Amino acid sequence: MRIDRRTALLSTLALPALATQGWAAPDLDRVRLGQPTTSLSFLKIFAARALDTFSTENVELEWASITGGDPAVLAAVDSGDLELAAVGSDTALAAIAKAQPFKIVYTLMSKLPYDLTVSKAFLARSGVALDAPLGKRLGVLETAIVGVSALGGAQDRVARWFASQGGLNPKDIKLAVIGSPAALGAALENGRIDAFVLSPPESAIAEARDYGKVLVHPSKEIAGADIIPSLVLVARSEPTPEVRARITRALRAMNKAADAVRASPDEVADKITEKFFNKVPKSIIRTSVNALSDGLSGGGLLTEQSVAALLKFATQTGSATPQTKDFWTNSYAEAAAK
């Protein structure tokens, strides 16, 4: 996963495909954050950017969407080109298990928000009813081609976990690397893939445009999925005091945004739509934000119960896990709450 500093800098800042926001003004403290996809499951970040709660904490966010999945984002943190990586929690565990210098510092999504969405054509071929027993619905993964944004990322891991919950060998499912969530939707509509594992709004868009159906809602149907901290922020394990202080203020800004979502989900959803999803009907983003909002509770804190659920999830997907308990900390989130 380690890459040289020049490569990380290019991947983070130089490529035209990377969207960046907010180059730091001299009088504001810059925090550089990267994420692997533009999925709305990173709702805290979307809300904080849309509401600009960072500026209220004297933070200028430098944000980048980095191609190459979670490993590429973690590599940029490792090289020092980012302070924070927004990634799937089990991918972070696997990196830490390899003695890479990271620590989980904050929960972005405290449940598993990904829906298993299949094309209507594949659903007809499979012969599985939408109200069939859970195991039978998950069993369709034995023959489905599942689209993902990148190998080794959160979608990959969750798809394999779904397979394990359906009694299948996670290593046997067929994956196709497609790209962004929008590209995955187009691939499902055009028949290039049979399924994807994404949070709303992609699942809601597929149903609204009548080319897909949500087959499984994991946080409602699979025991324990409602407490898995699926998306987290990762920092270097030993940052300088200055970096720690900047990160803490950035987390406080995200907490403010999460509070705003819970207080006025439709209002925040409209702001997110205007800034990031202006080609998607407001009603779909409103529905999606409301569906995801219960995963924003807890102020970013991890609990012993949620960590245990995460470790179980990682084990079931065949991911490596750290041998010590020193892979996460609540010190940042606790400081942000003060």
N, C-alpha and C positions, 0 to 999 in steps of 0.2 A: 504493500500500500504506500510505502514511502516514495516520494518523488522529489526531485531537486527543486530548489526554490524558484528558479526561473520557470520551470514547467508549471508549478502551482500558480505563480503569478499570472502567467498567460491564461491558464484555464479559468482563473477567477476574474480577471479584469479586462483582458485584451480581445477575446473572441467576440465577434459581432452577435453571436447567438446568446450571449449572456446579457440579461437585463440588469442594469444597475440603477440604484436610486440613492440620491442624497450624498454627494461628495462633501466631505466635512468642511465646514467653515472654520476658520482659525479659532474662533471663540467657543466652539462646541467640541465636545469630546466624541471622537469617532469610534463606532463599534462596527466591525466588519462581520457580517453574518451570511452564510451560504446555505442553500437548500437544494435538493436534487430535482425536485419537480415543482410545478406550480399548482399542485393539488390544494383544494380548499380545506383539506384536513389540517393544514398549517394555519388554522383559523386565527389563532392568537396573533400570528405575525401579520396576516392580511389585515386584521382589524386595527392593529397598532399602526400599520403603515397608512391605512385609509383615514384614521382619526388623527394621525400624527401625534400620538401620545409620547413619542420619543423626545420631541422638542421640549415638552414640559419637564423632562428630566435632564435637560441640557445634553442630550445625546443626539448626534447626527448618525443615522443608520446608513451604512454602506452595504447594500443588499445585492446578492448575486444568485441567479439560478444557474447551477453548474451541471453540465452534462457529465454523464459517466456514473450516475447513481451515488448512493451513500458513501462508498469507498473514496470517490474523488473528492467529496466535500470534506471528509475526515483527513484526507491527505493534505488539503489546503490548510487545515488547522495545524496539522503536524509540522508543516513547513513554516508556519508563522504568518501566512498570508490572510488568515481569518482568525478571529477570536472565538467564534461560535459556529458550530455545525448543527443544523436542524435536520435530524436523520431518524430513521427507524431505530427503536431502542435495542432490538436484538442484533442489528448490525454493529451498533456501538459495543455491545457485550462481546461480540466476536473479536473486534479490534483490540479491546482491553485484555481479552484472554490471551492475545498474542504479545502481551507486554508493551503495547503501544501506549504512549503517555497521555491518555485521555481520562476524563471523568464525566459521568452524567451529572448535570447540575440543575436541571429543570425539566418539568413535564409540560409538553405542549398539548398533548391529547391523552386524556387519562382513560380512554377506552379504545377498543378496536373499531375504527369507524368505517372500515372497508366493506362494501357490499360485493357479493359475487353476482355479477351481471352477465347474462348470456344473450346471444342474439336470438331473435324469434325463430329464425331458420334452424339453428342448432337445437333449440328447445323442442321444436317439432320433430326433428330427427331422433332426439334422445327418447322421446315418449314419456318424459317425466313431467308430472303435474306440479304446478306451483304450490299446491298444498300437500304434496307427498311428504312422507317422513323425512326428517333432516338428513339421515344417513343416505337415503336414496338420492336426494337432491345433490348432496356433496359427491356422490358416486359418479356424477357425470364428468368429473374432472379426469376420469380414467381415459376418456377419448377426446376431450376438448383440447383445442390449441388456445392457450391462455396468453394474452398480450401483456407485456410489462414494459416499463420505461427503461429499465436497465437490469442486468443480472446482478444478483447480490443485494438488491435494494429491498425496501419494505414490501413492495408488491410481490416480488419473488418469494420472500419469506412467508408472507401471509397466504399466498396461493398454496404453498407447500403445506402450511399448517392446516388449511381447509382440507387438503387431501388426507392428511393424517387423521383428522376428525371424522372423515368418511370411511376410514378403514383401508385407505390406499397407502402405497409406499410413496412418500413425498418426493423421492428421487425419480419416480417414473412419470411424473406429469410433464407435458410438453409445453415449453415456453417459447414465445417469439418476442424478440426485442423490437418494439415499435417506436417508442419515443414519448412525447408529452401526453398528458391526459387527453388533450384535444385530438391528437393523432390516434390514440387508442380508440376514442369514440368513432372516428372516421373508419378505422380498420374494422371495427365491429359491424358498422353499418354496411360496409362494402364486402363483408364476408371473408376478409383476410384472416381474421381470428374468430374464435367461437365465444370467447369470454374475456372479461377483465376483472381485476380486483381493485376497485377504486372507491373512494368516498364520494358522497354527493359533492358537486352537482352532476358529475359525469353519469352516475347511475340514474339520476332523475332526468337528465337530458335524454338518455337512451329510451326511457319509458315515454317521455313527453313526445318524442319524435317517432315513436312506435317502431323502432328497430331492435329494441332490447327489453328484457325483463329482469328485474331483480329476483334472483333465485334464493338467496340467503342473506339475511340481516344478522350478522354474527353477534353483535352486542345485545341483541334481543333473543337470540336463539341458542347460542353456545355458552354453556356455563363457564363463568370466569372471564369471558371476553369483555365484560363491562368494566373491569378493573385493571386491565392490562395497560400500562403506560406505553402506548404504541409509538408515539413520536416524542422525542426529547431534544434538549439542547445539550451539546457536548463541548467542553472546553479542555484545554491542556490541563494536566493534573496539577501543575505547579506554576500558575501564572504569577506575574508581578503584582504587588499591591495595587498599582495604578490600573492594570487590566482588570483585576477583580472588582475594583470600584466602578469601572465603566460597565462591566457586565451586570453588576447588581442594579445599576440605574436602568439599564435596558430591560431587565426582568421586571422592574417596577412599572415601566411603561407598558409591558405586555399584560401585567395584572390589571392595570387601569382599563386597557382595551377589553379584557375578558369580562370585567365588571360591567362595562358598557354594553357588551353583547347580551349578557344575562338580563340587564335592565331594559334594554330596548332592541331586541334582536332584529326586528324589521327595519328600524331606522339605520342600524349599523350595516345590515345586509344591503340596503340601497346605496350606501356610501361605497361599500366594497364593489358592488356592481358597476357603479359609475367609474371607478378608478381602474378596476382590473378585469371585469367581465362584461363590458358594455355591449357585447353581441349576444349575451344570454338574457332571456326574459327575467325581469326583476322577480317575478313570482317564483321561479326556480331557485334563484339564489336565496330568497327569503325562506323557502321550504328547506333548503340545504343548511343554512345557518341555524335554523331552529332545530334541525335533526342533529347537528353537531354540538350544539351549545352545552349539553350536559357533560361533554368531555372537557370542559374548560374549568371545572371547579377545582378547589384545593390549593389555589395560589402557586401552582407549579411544584408543590411538595410531593415527594415520594413517601410511601409508607411501607412498613414491613410486609403488609399484605400485598400491596401492588408489586413490590420487588419480587416476592415469592411467585406471583402470577406471571411476571415477566420471565423469570428463570425457568419456570415450567414450560412456558411457550417456546423459549429458545431450545430447550432440551427436546421438545416434541418435533421441532423442525430440523433437528440435527445440527444446530449451531453451537459453536464452542461457547462456554461460559467461564467467567473468571473464577479462579480457585479461592479468592479471598473476598471479603465483603466490602473492601475499600474501593469499589468501582463507582460509587455514587455518593453524593453529599447533598444535604439540605441547607448547607450554610449560606449559599447564595440566595435561595428562595426565602429563607428566614430573614436575612438582612434586607431583602427587597420588601418584605411585609412590614418592616418597621417604619 
